[in-house]
Amino acid sequence: MASKKSRKRGVSWRLGAVVMVITIAAAALVARLVQLQVIDHSYYAAEARDIHVAKETVTGRRGALLDRNGYPLAASKDTYDVMVEVKAWKDGKAAAEAAAAIAAVTKGDPQKMVSEVEGAEIYEIAVARSLDFDAAAKIRELGLRGVRLLRGSTRAHPEGNLAAQLLGFVGQDNTGLTGLEADLESLVGGAQGTVIFERDGLGNQLALGSHSERDPQPGSQVVLSIDRFVQRMAERELDRAIKEHKASGGTIIAVQPKTGEILAMASRPTFDLTKPDLSDESKLALFRNRAITDQYEPGSVFKLITAAAAVDLGLVNPNTWWFDSGVVNVDGWTIRNWDLSANGSQTVMQILAKSLNTGAAWLAQQAGPERFYDYVFKFGFGEPSGSGLGGEVGGRVRTPDNDPENWRSVDMATNSFGQGISVTPLQMVMAVAALANEGKLMKPMLVREIIGPRDKQVSEPEVARQVVSADTARTLLDMMGVVVQGIPRNFLDIQGYEVGGKTGTANIASGTGTYKGTYISSFMGVAPLENPQLVILVKIDEPKDTPWGTVVAAPAFSRMAQAALAYFKIPPQEADLVRR
């Protein structure tokens, strides 16, 4: 039996051990408290805030795209997404009841809502998107736990699919993807804001919780040069011509020659602006703005450029005589007129009126390659027009300087009547608009005003350069007036106004140096001739019944110009001043 002294010593040892354990535990606890309260304080404080505080990014309202008269072509409207906190729907019965209540308002599938929430691995998920104000108000009145409304916006188009390729569309993040929506993103996109609010254990925003924010900034409104009435006329006439002639597509552009303002820019085929299909690659081509992206050989419309160069150089005038044998031989190649005719003695005026290929080649030869191509470039061909539109191409002009290995003299001959040279519809209409503007080539204008939250910027017409003299420009306009006198009234008849114009019929190149046997039919018109207010290009692709611009394209110009002149209240001319 242990002595009393030994027992006492054992008790003391055990007591010391306990004290030591307690001391160590206390020290550890203190250390942990120091770790939590001092060293890791910032981390855990932030974690606590994340649980009870929500931070949300709010997109600024996207600025509207307006026509020249202030009518909205693309605008933003408020929408609301129904957000559900995942853990709030853990109770299957409660989730089913909440989903049924939401579905009654949104016309959605309640079972799908429940399954989406159950399968979510994030804090909250949207079960319904893009509700309007009335539907959102009904959801709010339900007072469902764990359910909140997230405000956003969507793009609306009050004029339907008008100017679809030009305007373009936005993505799900409300950022511009195509057209002006993309080109003007920095102006109309606005700036994001931030909202911070407290929430309860279920994630619902506390009514009296702290709330701070950085306000989102709305985007600027942009006033375009487009006139919705003229645009609608252009699309109507384009659709009519395509249907009547079973064509594959086409383009119509209307310009104010003195300012360079684009009044209408229409292309076909088109797409549904409200729901563009990005999943089908075969339909992506529908989104492009063919007025600036598609290159084509303009055909006889280009004879206006060739004649303007020869007149401006002082080489010829409208009454200069030339003998048409029906054949021009260049580099071993034979060039003939479109109708295989040989017309004998002809004036320069008759070269345009009869659209003689041989005559155009002769005019180019008088100028020579250096001077001929100098005018081609001065008229704006071979480079983008400066419209500011994304995707604009510059066309293709082959010269002795930029392609000495492949260029031949026959190239200039065919270029003179619009073959073997590639242009865009916008380039072509702006070039002829220069003739209607005393020889001054304008930069295309699509943006008239930018109306920001605090200021307004007004665009001014910009002259690119003087291409030909005012006298030359007037001469060419008068020649265009004579040209249209040879067009039958059933194809071109604008009551009360003298107009000018030129047809074009061009083979479509295959891309292999040959032609496909299909055509582009076009008409370029100026109205009224005495004081031009409108220059309109009608271009119809691959008409099936007839290739002639007189039959296919001129009637569309006639109807559109007649309506537009009346719309702009341009007074008719006195009867004795109208040649037709």
Secondary structure by P-SEA (a helix, b strand, c coil): cccaaaaaaaaaaaaaaaaaaaaaaaaaaaaaaaaaaccaaaaaaaaaaaacbbbbbbbccbbbbbccccccccbbbbbbbbbbcccccccaaaaaaaaaaaaaaacccaaaaaaaaaacccccccccccccaaaaaaaaaaccccbbbbbbbbbbbcccccccccccccccccccccccccccccccbbbbbbbbbccccccccccccbbbbcbbbbbbbbbccccaaaaaaaaaaaaaaaaaaccccbbbbbbccccccccccccccccccccccccccccccccccccccccccccccaaaaaaaaaaaaccccccbbbbbccccccccbbbbcccccccccccaaaaaaaccaaaaaaaaaaacaaaaaaaaaaaccccccccccccccbbbbbccccccccccaaaaaaaaacccbbbcaaaaaaaaaaaacccbbbccccccccccccbbbbbccccccccccaaaaaaaaaaaaaaaccccccccccccbbbbbbbbbbbbbccccccccbbbbbbbbbcccccccbbbbbbbcccccccccccccaaaaaaaaaaaaaaacccccccccccc
